[in-house]
Amino acid sequence: MVKAFNNITPHQLFSPARPADAPDRSALPISGDDAQAKAEVVRPLDLLGYDAVDIGTLADSWRSAPNTPVYAD
């Protein structure tokens, strides 16, 4: 299991999306306990226009929860 898209709302998803070589490309955090599963999530993020930032295990996923600095309202 991988936690992704936790800090962006559906209506925001496509507005900051950028091509892979864009200097202003945004990154979204991912977390999970399985490195292979996290690697599989990186590709869809890239296709949608985001880089991925691995923030650790599922236990660490609170770092991208509402009311944290990386959460986008």
Buried (B, 14 or more C-beta within 10 A) or exposed (E): EBBBBBBBEEEEBEEBBEEEEEEEBBEBBBBBEEEEEBBEBBEEBBEEBBBBBBBBEEEBBEBBEEEEEBBEE
